[in-house]
Amino acid sequence: MEVSHVIRGEEWLPSLPLHYLLYRAFGWQDSQPEFAHLPLLLKPQGQGKLSKRDGDKFGFPVFPLEWHSPEGEVTMGYREEGYLPQAFINMLALLGWNPGTEQEIFSLDELCKAFSLEKVSKAGARFNAEKAKWFNAHYIRSASDGFLAGYLVKQLAEVGIETSADKAAAAVAIIKERVTFPKELIGLTLYMFKAPEKYDEKSVAKFWNEENVAYLKELRNILAAMDIISKENAEEVVRQWITDNQLPMGKIMNVLRIAIMGIGQGPDIFAICQFIGKDESLRRIDNAIANIKI
C-alpha cells in the first residue's frame, strides 16, 4: 500500500512486536513503514483516556463530526457545534505536541513546517474544553465580516428578517469581538434589525428613574438636532454635553442603551445608533420613554 509512516496512539505499543514479525513473515522488510506512537488524550481532570461519554457528561464535542449510532444515539461534533476548521486543527495539533516556543496560533502551512515527531510529548495530553473555545473565538475574530455575515443572513431569515449581506457584515463588525461561535451572532445583533419589544428588568430597575429619564429627554433633543448620527460625531457631542454640565456619564449611557437596545450592556452604543440611523434611534428613545414605567 506504500504507507511510509504509521502514527497511532500509545495503546498500540504492545502490538508493535507482532506487527514487526508479520512484516518479516511476509518478506516485506524493505517496504515496512516507520512506526510512531502518540500520547493519549486524557479526560479534562487528567485521569484516564478521553471518551465520548466525557463529552456527553461535560457538554463538549469529542468527535470531529456529529455521529449517529445504529441505535439512534447522537453524539455532538465540532463542526455542528460551530467550531471553524482552522480552530479545530490548531487546537488538536497542540494536544501532545509543543513547538518549543510561546506561539499558539498556527495556520495549517505553519503547522506543516513546524511539526516534528521529536517534539511530541511522552506524557498524555489533558483535554481543555475552554481552550478549544478560545481557539474558536480567535479564528472567529480573525474571519472576515463578509464570511460571518453569511451565517447571520441565514439566522435572521429564520426569524423572518430579510437583510443584505452588506448590512449583515456591518452588524458583524460591531459585535465580532464578543463572539465565540457563529450561532451567537443572532442573539448579539437582533436588536440592530428589530426594535426591542421588551426591556431587561434588572437594568430598568437599576437605571430607569425620573432623574435619568430627564437626562435621556435632553439627550434625545441633542441627537435630534444633528443632521446625521455617526459614531464619531454623536460620541463627541454627547460626551462634551455631559462634561460641560457635569452629568453622570454611566447613568446616561445606561438609559440610552436600554432605550436603543433593550438591555443594559453590549457594544458601543453610538456605533449602534449609527447602524440603525437617526430616525430609528429617536423613535426607539421615544418609545422607551412612553412605555417603560417608572
Salt bridges, closest charged atoms under 4 A:
GLU11 OE2 - LYS49 NZ 3.07
ASP54 OD1 - LYS43 NZ 2.95
GLU66 OE1 - HIS68 NE2 2.95
GLU73 OE2 - LYS52 NZ 2.73
GLU80 OE2 - ARG79 NH2 3.22
GLU81 OE1 - LYS183 NZ 3.66
GLU104 OE2 - LYS131 NZ 2.76
GLU130 OE2 - LYS133 NZ 3.45
ASP145 OD1 - LYS176 NZ 2.89
GLU197 OE2 - LYS194 NZ 3.48
GLU235 OE1 - LYS231 NZ 3.50
GLU235 OE2 - ARG239 NE 2.98
ASP268 OD2 - LYS231 NZ 3.58
GLU280 OE1 - ARG283 NH2 2.81
GLU280 OE2 - ARG284 NE 2.80
ASP286 OD1 - ARG220 NE 2.87
